[in-house]
């Protein structure tokens, strides 16, 4: 399913653009239970990361971290998902050592 085909996803995007994080989280939560997204690892991982970002914006650092961890479990072979988790750790919450470990894994997998 394309994101633009999902009313819930479009509601998420509109709510986030308005700065309504609570509404955006509700709409994104609805997306996360849809089989059309849940059964597509790249999309599901992306949605989990988006929820993690919303949680961070809402001050829920530990919950955000759990969503990023779940995203990697949802699509474990994706180097891009690993990269975004490393970026989240290093740039968004300042856990640079863990981010560097993930980056080393990415380089190792890429070889």
C-alpha positions in Angstrom: 0.0 0.0 0.0 1.2 3.5 -0.8 1.2 5.9 2.1 -0.9 8.3 0.1 -3.6 5.5 -0.2 -4.0 5.4 3.6 -6.3 8.0 5.2 -4.7 7.3 8.5 -1.2 8.1 7.1 -2.5 11.3 5.5 -4.1 12.3 8.8 -0.7 11.6 10.5 1.1 13.8 8.0 -1.4 16.6 8.3 -1.4 16.5 12.1 2.4 16.5 12.3 2.5 19.5 9.9 0.2 21.3 12.2 2.3 20.4 15.2 -0.5 18.3 16.8 1.7 15.5 18.0 -1.0 13.7 20.0 -3.3 13.5 16.9 -0.3 12.5 14.7 0.6 9.6 17.1 -3.0 8.4 17.1 -3.2 8.3 13.3 0.2 6.6 13.1 -0.8 4.0 15.7 -3.8 3.2 13.4 -1.3 2.7 10.5 0.8 0.4 12.6 -2.0 -2.2 13.0 -2.9 -2.3 9.3 -1.8 -5.6 7.7 -1.0 -3.8 4.5 1.8 -2.0 6.4 2.6 -4.6 9.0 3.3 -7.2 6.4 5.8 -5.0 4.5 9.0 -4.8 6.5 10.4 -1.7 4.9 7.2 0.3 5.4 6.5 -1.1 8.9 10.1 -0.2 10.0 9.6 3.3 8.6 6.4 3.8 10.4 7.9 2.6 13.7 10.7 5.1 13.3 8.2 7.9 12.6 6.4 6.9 15.8 9.7 7.0 17.6 10.3 10.5 16.3 6.9 11.6 17.5 7.5 10.1 20.9 10.8 12.0 21.1 9.0 15.3 20.2 6.5 14.5 22.9 9.3 14.1 25.5 9.1 10.3 25.7 12.8 9.5 25.1 12.7 5.8 26.3 9.6 5.0 24.3 11.1 6.6 21.2 14.2 4.4 21.7 12.0 1.3 21.9 10.3 2.2 18.6 13.6 2.6 16.9 14.7 -0.8 18.3 11.5 -2.3 17.0 12.1 -0.8 13.6 15.3 -2.6 13.3 13.7 -5.9 14.3 10.9 -5.3 11.8 13.5 -5.1 8.9 16.7 -6.5 10.3 18.5 -6.8 6.9 18.0 -3.1 6.0 21.2 -1.1 6.4 19.1 2.1 6.0 17.0 1.2 9.1 20.3 0.6 11.0 21.6 3.9 9.8 18.5 5.8 10.9 18.7 4.2 14.3 22.4 5.2 14.6 21.5 8.7 13.5 18.7 8.8 16.1 21.0 7.6 18.8 23.9 9.9 18.0 22.3 13.0 16.7 18.9 13.1 18.5 19.6 11.7 22.0 23.4 11.9 22.2 24.3 8.3 22.7 27.3 8.5 20.4 29.1 5.3 21.5 26.1 3.1 20.6 25.7 5.0 17.3 29.3 4.3 16.4 28.9 0.6 17.1 25.9 0.5 14.8 27.8 2.4 12.1 30.7 -0.1 12.4 28.1 -2.9 11.9 26.8 -1.2 8.8 30.3 -1.0 7.3 30.9 -4.6 8.2 27.7 -5.7 6.6 28.3 -3.6 3.5 31.7 -5.3 2.9 
